[in-house]
């Protein structure tokens, strides 16, 4: 019996790793293609409103059950009744690629999370999973999606749990999350997937002056997290005043394209990786982070598809780079601190963000990064890009079963 149990879970975790890693590899390859094509055909921004209408219409006609995206996944973990439809993966993949092709300002993690979760949940029937087992599988799938799309398996393993469960880690979910995070990242790399590397350069010795500067930076990172979440939520509420849902991204796309064209903000569309890389090398104009917040709020708030995390990386890196003009820390270090700290504040995942910094930048920056992440986390309060259920006690998440956590 025990052998059957072990075999079942090893096979299950292997399949989740293969699914998540392959889906992320396919998605990232497609994202690179549409980004390259858009950069060489900048006139596509003129068609962003029409692209928004198409995405909005398809979701309105065929995707009403999955249009809540990440929040549907979180609610399923909280109360696993209906299976996450597989069409979620198809629709969010197509919607995200269209968003990036025509110049929307969005990220990629939301797409990876939804694809992994919906694909993994299809395994419930052949493996005859119980409700609690389904919960573990979906949490593990979140870890796998995050790890494979960013190339950070440790952060991915933590993220899959921390984004949902703040009061206490469910230790039984940690092992499968770690296994599939590494497995999915490995599979994605087998497909030839590469990830952008960032060099933060020289890291000064830890001293009171540096620690104080990191704390000040953390305040600014937390405030930018508040502004980001506030704008996205309020633009979304504004969009809901438009009664016919497909018209929301149509109108949002029209506003966005006019703003980008009139003010020459093309470098802020899409993922913005070149600007992020530049932020690690030299000080960036202080308004850059604010412009990215506005464009991303218009994109996601009006119903285009994609994630929030890469825009948060952009916002944090450019804000940190700008702060180098005022704080006595190297520009690369401040950019790296902001890269993860704004995400920590907006997603309420400081532990995952600290782990991500160690994977991306090395351990030597962890003291400064930890101060910035924790500062941003506390400054940003309860606002979050993820609308998880208000009761974040994990014993209530998993069907009133505290035994799962010991």
Residue pairs with C-beta under 8 A, 6 or more apart in sequence:
8 127
9 176
12 123
12 127
12 137
13 140
13 176
13 179
13 180
13 183
14 183
15 123
16 116
16 120
16 123
16 137
16 140
16 141
16 144
16 180
16 183
16 184
17 144
17 179
17 180
17 182
17 183
17 184
17 186
17 187
18 183
18 184
18 187
19 116
19 119
19 120
19 144
20 112
20 115
20 116
20 119
20 120
20 141
20 144
20 145
20 147
20 148
20 180
20 184
20 187
21 144
21 148
21 183
21 184
21 185
21 186
21 187
21 188
21 189
21 190
21 191
22 187
22 188
22 191
23 89
23 93
23 112
23 115
23 116
23 119
23 145
23 148
24 112
24 115
24 116
24 145
24 148
24 149
24 184
24 188
24 193
25 148
25 187
25 188
25 191
25 192
25 193
26 191
27 93
27 96
27 108
27 111
27 112
27 115
27 149
28 108
28 149
28 188
28 193
29 191
29 192
29 193
30 93
30 97
31 96
31 97
31 100
31 108
31 271
34 97
34 100
34 101
35 100
35 270
35 271
37 44
37 101
38 44
38 100
38 101
38 102
38 103
38 269
38 270
42 266
44 101
44 102
44 103
45 102
45 103
45 257
45 260
45 261
45 266
45 269
46 257
46 261
47 102
48 102
48 103
48 104
48 253
48 254
48 256
48 257
49 249
49 250
49 251
49 253
49 254
49 257
50 250
50 253
51 98
51 99
51 101
51 102
51 104
51 249
51 253
52 248
52 249
52 250
52 251
52 252
52 253
52 302
52 303
52 304
53 246
53 247
53 249
53 250
53 253
54 98
55 95
55 98
55 99
55 249
55 303
55 304
55 305
56 245
56 246
56 247
56 248
56 249
56 250
56 303
57 246
58 91
58 94
58 95
59 66
59 67
59 91
59 95
59 245
59 246
59 303
60 245
60 246
62 87
62 91
63 87
63 88
63 91
65 85
66 72
66 84
66 85
66 87
66 88
66 91
66 92
66 114
66 118
68 75
69 88
69 92
69 110
69 114
69 305
70 110
70 113
70 114
70 386
71 386
71 387
71 388
72 84
72 88
73 84
73 113
73 114
73 117
73 118
73 138
73 142
74 163
74 164
74 386
74 387
74 388
74 389
75 389
76 82
76 84
76 117
76 121
76 138
77 135
77 138
77 139
77 164
77 397
78 388
78 389
78 397
80 131
80 134
80 135
80 138
83 121
83 122
83 124
84 117
84 118
84 121
84 138
85 118
86 118
86 119
86 122
87 118
88 114
88 115
88 117
88 118
89 114
89 115
89 118
89 119
91 305
92 110
92 111
92 114
92 115
92 305
93 111
93 115
95 304
95 305
95 306
96 106
96 108
96 110
96 111
96 305
96 306
96 307
98 305
99 106
99 299
99 304
99 305
99 306
100 106
100 270
100 271
100 306
102 253
103 256
103 257
103 260
103 266
103 269
103 270
104 253
104 256
104 269
104 270
104 299
104 304
104 306
105 256
105 268
105 269
105 270
105 272
105 292
105 295
105 296
105 298
105 299
105 311
106 270
106 296
106 299
106 300
106 304
106 305
106 306
106 307
106 308
106 310
106 311
107 271
107 306
107 307
107 308
107 309
107 310
107 311
107 312
107 313
108 149
108 271
108 306
108 307
108 309
108 310
109 145
109 146
109 149
109 150
109 307
109 308
109 309
109 310
110 305
110 306
110 307
110 308
110 309
111 149
111 305
111 306
111 307
112 145
112 146
112 148
112 149
112 307
113 141
113 142
113 145
113 146
113 307
114 145
115 145
116 141
116 142
116 144
116 145
116 148
116 184
117 138
117 141
117 142
117 145
119 141
120 137
120 138
120 140
120 141
120 144
121 134
121 137
121 138
121 141
123 129
123 137
124 133
124 134
124 137
127 133
129 137
131 399
132 398
132 399
132 401
132 404
135 173
135 397
135 398
135 399
136 172
136 173
136 176
137 176
139 160
139 161
139 164
139 170
139 173
139 176
139 177
140 160
140 173
140 176
140 177
140 179
140 180
141 160
141 180
142 159
142 160
142 163
142 164
142 177
143 156
143 157
143 158
143 159
143 160
143 161
143 177
143 178
143 180
143 181
144 156
144 160
144 180
144 181
144 183
144 184
145 156
145 184
146 152
146 155
146 156
146 159
146 160
146 181
147 153
147 155
147 156
147 157
147 180
147 181
147 182
147 184
147 185
148 156
148 184
148 185
148 187
148 188
148 193
149 188
150 156
150 195
150 309
150 356
151 185
151 188
151 189
151 193
151 195
151 359
152 185
152 355
152 356
152 359
152 360
153 178
153 181
153 182
153 184
153 185
153 359
154 181
154 355
154 356
154 358
154 359
155 352
155 353
155 355
155 356
155 359
156 177
156 181
156 184
156 185
156 352
157 174
157 177
157 178
157 181
157 182
158 177
158 349
158 351
158 352
158 355
159 349
159 352
160 173
160 177
160 181
161 169
161 170
161 173
161 174
161 177
162 169
162 348
162 349
162 351
162 352
163 347
163 348
163 349
163 352
163 386
163 388
164 388
164 392
164 394
164 397
165 392
165 394
165 397
166 348
166 392
167 392
167 393
167 394
168 393
168 394
168 405
169 394
169 405
170 394
170 398
170 404
170 405
171 405
171 406
172 404
172 405
173 404
196 273
196 276
196 277
197 360
198 276
198 277
198 280
198 335
198 336
198 339
198 360
198 361
199 280
199 332
200 280
200 330
200 332
200 333
200 335
200 336
200 361
200 365
201 280
201 330
201 331
201 332
201 333
202 330
202 332
202 333
203 330
203 333
203 364
203 365
203 368
204 210
204 329
204 330
204 333
206 367
206 368
209 328
210 328
210 329
210 368
211 367
211 368
211 371
213 327
213 328
213 329
214 329
214 337
214 367
214 368
214 371
214 372
214 375
215 371
215 372
215 375
216 327
217 320
217 323
217 327
217 329
217 334
217 337
217 338
217 341
217 372
217 375
218 337
218 341
218 371
218 372
218 373
218 374
218 375
218 376
218 379
219 375
219 376
219 379
220 319
220 323
221 316
221 319
221 320
221 337
221 338
221 341
221 342
221 344
221 345
221 372
221 375
221 376
221 379
222 341
222 345
222 375
222 376
222 377
222 378
222 379
222 380
223 379
223 380
224 289
224 293
224 315
224 316
224 319
224 342
224 345
225 312
225 342
225 344
225 345
225 346
225 376
225 379
225 380
225 383
226 345
226 379
226 380
226 381
226 383
227 290
227 293
228 293
228 296
228 297
228 308
228 311
228 312
228 315
228 342
228 346
228 385
229 346
229 380
229 383
229 384
229 385
230 383
231 293
231 294
231 297
231 301
232 296
232 297
232 300
232 301
232 308
232 385
233 301
234 301
235 252
235 297
235 298
235 300
235 301
235 302
236 300
236 301
236 302
238 301
239 248
239 251
239 252
239 301
239 302
239 303
240 248
242 248
242 251
245 303
248 302
248 303
249 302
249 303
249 304
251 302
252 298
252 299
252 301
252 302
252 303
252 304
253 302
253 304
255 298
255 302
256 295
256 298
256 299
256 302
259 265
259 294
259 295
259 298
260 266
260 268
260 269
260 295
265 291
265 295
267 274
267 275
268 275
268 288
268 291
268 292
268 295
269 295
271 310
271 311
271 314
272 292
272 310
272 311
272 314
275 284
275 288
275 314
275 318
276 313
276 314
276 317
276 318
276 339
278 284
279 288
279 317
279 318
279 320
279 321
279 331
279 335
280 317
280 321
280 331
280 332
280 335
280 336
281 331
281 332
282 321
282 331
283 321
283 322
283 324
283 325
283 331
284 317
284 318
284 321
284 322
285 322
286 322
286 325
288 318
288 322
289 314
289 315
289 316
289 318
289 319
289 322
292 311
292 314
292 315
292 318
293 311
293 315
296 308
296 311
296 315
299 306
300 306
300 308
308 346
308 347
308 385
309 343
309 347
312 342
312 343
312 346
312 347
312 385
313 339
313 340
313 342
313 343
315 338
315 342
316 335
316 337
316 338
316 339
316 340
316 341
316 342
316 343
317 335
317 336
317 338
317 339
318 335
318 338
319 338
319 342
320 331
320 334
320 335
320 336
320 337
320 338
320 339
320 341
321 331
321 334
321 335
321 338
323 334
323 338
324 330
324 331
324 334
324 335
327 334
329 368
333 365
333 368
336 357
336 360
336 361
336 365
336 369
337 357
337 365
337 368
337 369
337 372
337 373
338 372
339 357
339 360
340 353
340 354
340 356
340 357
340 360
340 369
340 372
340 373
341 353
341 369
341 372
341 373
341 375
341 376
342 376
343 349
343 353
344 350
344 352
344 353
344 354
344 373
344 374
344 376
344 377
345 373
345 376
345 377
345 379
345 380
346 380
346 383
346 384
346 385
347 353
347 384
347 385
347 386
348 377
348 380
348 384
348 386
350 373
350 374
350 376
350 377
353 369
353 373
354 366
354 369
354 370
354 373
357 365
357 366
357 369
357 373
358 366
361 369
389 397
391 397
394 405
395 401
395 402
395 405
398 404
398 405
